Structure formats: structure tokens, C-alpha cells
Amino acid sequence: MSDAVETIEHKGHTIEIFHDECDWSPRENDNMCIFHIAHRNYAFGEHQWMSRQEVDDAQREAEAIGDICVPLYMYDHSGITISLTPFTCPFDSGQVGFVQIKKDEIISNFGKKNWTKNLRIKALEVAAMEVKELDSYLTGEVYGYIIDRDGLEQEGSCWGFIGDIKYCIDEAKGEVDAIIQHSQRVKTSAL
């Protein structure tokens, strides 16, 4: 019996979706923001500080060079979740650090010469996307798929889809479509 999260039939192929127990963090990717965390039990940012004072000092330094800093909140109850907005529970949540948005990187990555109001909006969107990705990782929303044909042979697999399971499913269906197209081209060229 499979431990698949979801099983889908698509054009004669079976797609099984699994939780991916990956041991890498999306913070290891090439990110535009830096996460500063002060927590005695969790280390999920680039900079792990021992005290709230160290986080405050790091934030002052970042702001002094012109970077944007936004608070990062965590809810810790039977697992953790993070957000750029505070959680409603005053007992199991609070600010855990901040996200530093490096203005120079944003300006460079968006091909601009100067900092503008629109670029600030884009920078905050980037920070929100990076927090959402890390939150998905922390809450176990990481998936992979295996494609079987007629239950006989594995035809494809891919892992490391972070976020909504629908993205993983759509990619698996796309691979099935590509497998079918390739098979049809091979049959046509053999004639």
C-alpha cells in the first residue's frame, strides 16, 4: 500500500504525489532578502542571533545602510508557521526577528538605476514571496511525484515542489503529456 498523499489517473498513467522529506531549506537558494532570527529553539534564517538585543542592533545597522526591514512573526503550537503580519494568539506567537530587503539587490535585479515607490512595493512583494516559501517548507508543504504506466514501470519522477500541492500535480501532468508526445514522435519516425 502506498503512502501517497494523492493518486491521480491521467491519460493512462498513474501519478502519485508524496510528501518530500527534503533536508534543504529554501533559504539555501539565491534569495534577495536576509532573514534575521532570534529564537532559542529554531534556526531557519541566514543570521541566527542569541538575543533580542542582537536582532535590534542588526536591524539598526541594516536600516543605517538604507535597507528595508520588516518584522517577521512566528506562531509556535504543534509546529511552526511564519508571517510578515502578527498572529492573533498572544501566548504562542510573536515577533521572532526581521526580514532585511537589500535595496541594492532589488535595484539591480529589477534593472533599475534608482529606488522608487514602485520598486519598494516590488521589494515588499519579494519579501512576502520568500516568507511564504519558507513557511510552506516549515509547515511540510513540500511534495514530489512518481509517474507509473499501467502499474508496470516508473516513467518519471520529480521532487522539491514547495507550496501548493496543485503546482506539483500540474507539473506531473505536464510530464505525462510530454512522455506521450515523445512516444508518439518515436512511433511516427519509426514508420
C-alpha positions in Angstrom: 0.0 0.0 0.0 1.3 3.4 -1.0 1.9 6.3 1.4 1.0 8.7 -1.3 -0.8 11.9 -0.4 -2.8 11.8 -3.6 -3.1 9.5 -6.5 -4.3 10.7 -9.9 -5.0 8.9 -13.2 -4.0 11.0 -16.2 -4.1 9.7 -19.8 -3.3 6.1 -18.9 -0.7 7.0 -16.3 -0.8 6.9 -12.5 0.6 9.9 -10.7 1.4 9.5 -7.1 2.1 12.6 -5.0 4.2 12.2 -1.9 5.4 14.5 0.9 9.1 15.2 0.2 11.1 14.9 3.3 13.8 17.2 1.9 16.7 18.2 4.2 17.5 21.5 2.4 15.9 24.8 3.2 14.7 27.3 0.5 16.9 29.8 2.4 19.8 28.0 0.7 18.6 29.2 -2.7 19.6 32.5 -4.2 17.4 34.9 -2.3 17.1 38.7 -2.4 16.2 39.0 1.3 18.0 38.1 4.5 16.2 36.6 7.5 17.4 37.5 10.9 16.1 35.2 13.7 16.3 35.4 17.5 15.0 32.1 18.9 16.5 29.6 21.3 14.8 26.6 19.6 14.7 27.4 15.9 17.3 28.4 13.3 15.7 29.0 9.9 17.3 32.2 8.8 20.6 33.3 7.4 21.5 35.0 10.7 20.8 33.4 14.0 21.1 35.8 16.9 21.2 34.8 20.6 19.2 37.8 21.9 16.5 40.2 21.0 19.1 43.0 21.5 21.4 41.5 18.9 18.4 41.4 16.4 17.6 45.1 17.2 21.3 46.0 16.7 21.4 44.1 13.3 18.2 45.9 12.3 19.6 49.3 13.1 22.7 48.5 11.1 20.6 47.4 8.1 18.4 50.5 8.2 21.5 52.7 8.5 22.8 51.5 5.1 19.4 52.1 3.6 17.9 48.6 3.5 14.3 48.0 4.3 13.5 45.9 7.4 10.1 44.3 8.0 9.1 42.3 11.2 8.9 38.5 11.0 6.4 36.8 13.2 6.1 33.2 14.2 3.3 31.0 15.7 4.6 28.0 17.6 1.9 25.5 18.5 2.2 21.8 17.4 4.5 23.1 14.6 5.6 26.5 13.5 4.4 28.9 10.9 5.7 32.3 10.0 4.3 35.5 8.5 5.0 39.2 7.9 1.8 40.0 9.8 1.2 39.3 13.5 -0.8 36.2 14.6 -3.8 36.7 16.8 -2.7 34.3 19.6 -0.7 36.4 22.2 0.6 33.3 24.0 2.1 31.2 21.3 3.2 33.8 18.8 5.3 37.0 18.5 8.0 38.7 16.6 10.9 36.3 16.0 13.1 38.6 14.0 13.0 40.6 10.8 13.5 40.3 7.1 16.1 42.6 5.5 15.4 43.7 2.0 18.6 44.8 0.4 17.9 47.8 -1.7 20.9 47.4 -3.9 19.9 43.9 -4.9 16.3 44.9 -5.6 17.5 47.8 -7.8 20.0 45.5 -9.7 17.6 42.5 -10.1 14.8 44.7 -11.4 17.2 46.5 -13.8 16.6 50.0 -12.4 19.0 52.8 -11.5 17.2 54.4 -8.7 15.0 53.5 -5.8 11.3 54.3 -6.4 8.0 53.9 -4.7 7.0 51.1 -7.2 10.3 49.4 -6.6 9.6 49.5 -2.8 6.3 47.8 -3.5 8.1 45.1 -5.6 10.6 44.7 -2.8 7.9 44.0 -0.2 6.3 41.5 -2.7 9.6 39.7 -3.0 9.9 39.6 0.8 6.3 38.2 1.1 7.1 35.5 -1.5 10.3 34.4 0.3 8.4 34.3 3.6 5.6 32.3 2.0 8.1 29.8 0.5 9.9 29.3 3.8 6.6 29.0 5.6 5.5 26.3 3.2 8.8 24.5 3.9 8.4 24.8 7.6 4.8 23.5 7.6 5.7 20.5 5.4 4.2 21.6 2.1 6.9 20.1 0.1 6.0 17.4 -2.5 7.3 15.1 -5.1 5.7 12.8 -7.7 6.2 9.4 -9.3 4.6 8.5 -12.7 3.8 4.9 -13.4 2.4 3.5 -16.6 -0.1 0.7 -16.3 1.3 -0.1 -12.9 4.3 -1.7 -14.5 7.2 0.7 -14.8 8.2 4.1 -13.4 8.3 6.6 -16.2 9.2 9.7 -14.3 9.6 11.5 -11.0 10.5 14.9 -9.6 10.9 16.2 -6.1 11.2 19.5 -4.2 7.9 21.3 -5.1 7.4 23.8 -2.3 3.9 25.3 -1.7 0.5 24.4 -3.1 0.2 20.7 -4.0 -1.6 21.8 -7.2 1.7 23.0 -8.6 3.2 19.5 -8.2 0.2 17.9 -9.8 0.2 20.3 -12.7 3.9 19.6 -13.3 3.4 15.8 -13.1 0.5 16.1 -15.7 2.8 18.1 -17.9 5.4 15.4 -17.7 2.8 12.8 -18.7 1.8 14.9 -21.7 5.5 15.2 -22.7 6.0 11.4 -22.3 3.0 10.8 -24.6 4.1 13.3 -27.2 7.6 11.8 -27.2 6.2 8.3 -27.6 4.0 9.4 -30.5 7.0 11.1 -32.2 9.1 7.9 -31.8 6.3 5.8 -33.3 5.8 8.2 -36.2 9.5 8.4 -37.0 9.7 4.5 -36.9 7.2 4.3 -39.7 
